[in-house]
Amino acid sequence: MSPEAETTRPGEPPPLPGGVGLSRLRVYDWPAAPGSDGLCGGSPHMHLACAEAYAVTGGSGSVQTLTTDGFATHPLGAGDLLWFTPGTVHRLVNDGDLRLVVIMQNAGLPEAGDAVLTFPPDVLADPAAYARAVTLDPADPEGSARRRRELAVAGFTGLRERLDSGDVSAMTDFHAAALRLVHAGLPDWRTRFEQGPAADVARTTARLDALQAGDTSHLASAAVYRSDPAPAWGMCGRLEKFETTGPTAKPE
């Protein structure tokens, strides 16, 4: 049996190489609320299981990060590539028309909840309050995205102040709060991972086994696919997400 047939459903497009998610991103140019640092940009957040990469296609800005090593600012300009591992709190700052291609490890996991925003501790401690704060209002997506960003920046500022004072427990406290929020969804994350990125690795293993045995039958199923981007209000800006399932993904 072909390695492709063993791990894909009939008529289903394959995932992107490596099982990644891919989006174009135009970072929000909204200034932060009065009384804050006034920077334009996105909502600070953290992934618990997924690494992320930014390939900068235009404009200028930076990404501010918080880890147990402290606060840092990483400049971004056209042609730059920057990536970071799970546990890195990141905040995109737009100094002028910052545009990126975002490469997300483990496609499907961020959409399932592997992205916890840096809301203040009282919101993080209340799952219902967190759900209200993170969910966009379909009747006012821009307004609710702005309010979500302001709340996340407020929490980010508090974390940074604790870290700047030498309180490393600021990050471990946030890690624990994030885990409490997502814990119930972990079985779904595992299913998505096993059916997506892990299955893609299994396909590669099967291809290598077949080639070692002199079997090239999977090469006969070669095909080309195309996906049209779908717009969305993201945490960091206006997204154009490339999907590998649904009507936007199709054979060429």
Secondary structure, DSSP 8 states (H G I E B T S, - for coil): --HHHHHS-TT----SGGG-EEEEEEE---B--TTS---BB---EE-SS--EEEEEEEEEEEEEEEETTEEEEEEEETT-EEEE-TT-EEEEEEEEEEEEEEEESSTTTGGGT--EE---HHHHT-HHHHHHHHS--TT-HHHHHHHHHHHHHHHHHHHHHHHHTT-THHHHHHHHHHHHHHGGGHHHHHHHHHHTHHHHHHHHHHHHHHHHTT--GGGGG---EEE-EEEEE-SSEEEEEE-SSSTTEEE-
